[in-house]
Amino acid sequence: MSLTLLRTLCRHQPLLQQRQPVSFVSSCAGFAIRFQSTGSGGGTSKDGSNDKQSTKERLAVKYSRENVKRNVQGYVFSRFFDYVKNYDKVLEKKFPSAMHVYRVFLVGVRDFFNDMKKLVKITKIVYSHDNDLRCLTRKEIELYYQMPRDMKKVAPVLLISALPFANYVIFPLAYMYPRVLLTSHFWSIQQKVEFVQIDLRNRLVYNRRVFRCMQSKLDALKKNDDPSYKKFRYILGLLGSGLHPTAEEILDIKEVFQRPPFHLNSLASSHLKYLCRLHDVRAGILRRFRLSERAYIVHHMDMAIKREGGVHNMPIESLKHACFLRGLNATNLSAESMIEWLQEWVKVSLVVNEDSISLLLHLPILLTYNHPNNWILIH
């Protein structure tokens, strides 16, 4: 059957080749006849025919296959571009929870990376000034102290998320436990307030234990005939009765913390442990060094506050952060109350030196032990 069809096609092929010129000539003849008839029209001018011809040419160009194709492609691309540009809104409408998590991590990583770049610059400045923090501002010192801790905390989450398909597990898990697995860069405003209060409450639990350790050393001062024994007993009596000593009264017993049993090198192991918990220091066998480092950082923060014009020049958020860092619950405190308390703290901190660093470590007890805002958190 296929051979028969093939022979038939071969027989008809010469005929097809002969017919093609005829059709071409006839078509050309017809075109010439139509052209002559239109050109010899009685009521049509030559200019009018040219205008009609130019109009037809413009329409032919406008509706040509290439032009139509180009316009369709442009329309489709513009619509697709608008869709992609607003695709985050589409996802947010269809998957609101997933997009919320995505935005939290997007903003958090950006802020975290910016603080890392600031830390690198600050570290270079400190090293170029022989590790002297007096060349830094208050904000730079706070970042210099806090950012290394944040980097250690969030590093496991970021490293695990880099593994294939691990981000589908670690991101929801970190979002469920942000206080444990993430830093303040990834927290909302409400979470920041809540988590700071939780951290401070965990620290304030050890206030009473540190105070008991201070009371237990009172007999040692009496046996050594310490000249500051009566003043120190008076201050402990104030704390026991629900009051606080003034900055001047605390400075009167500064020498007590420069010698045993209250010197940092003379404190008992249990006393050191409670101080570490009070200041949120995790040190292990390096407890004395970590505590002195913490006191050194806070001391230079206080010096920076003094250099920058004093406590009253600090914004509200900075006042709250400074109070929380030093052991005072600043929630619902007025700006005047925070300024008054910080002024007392800075007044004592500025006269502390390397020998009396233990005084700065015990200052949260001396100034906040009976504060109503702290008692609200722990009772």
Salt bridges, closest charged atoms under 4 A:
ASP88 OD2 - ARG103 NH2 3.72
GLU92 OE1 - ARG103 NH2 3.23
ASP111 OD1 - ARG110 NE 3.77
ASP115 OD2 - HIS185 NE2 2.64
ASP132 OD2 - ARG134 NH2 2.94
GLU142 OE2 - ARG138 NH1 3.26
GLU142 OE1 - HIS321 NE2 3.89
ASP199 OD1 - ARG179 NH2 3.12
ASP226 OD2 - ARG259 NE 2.84
GLU248 OE2 - LYS347 NZ 3.30
GLU255 OE1 - ARG259 NH1 3.95
ASP280 OD2 - ARG149 NH2 3.06
ASP280 OD1 - ARG282 NH1 3.10
GLU293 OE1 - ARG290 NH1 3.26
ASP302 OD1 - ARG326 NH2 2.74
GLU308 OE1 - ARG138 NE 4.00
GLU344 OE2 - LYS347 NZ 3.77
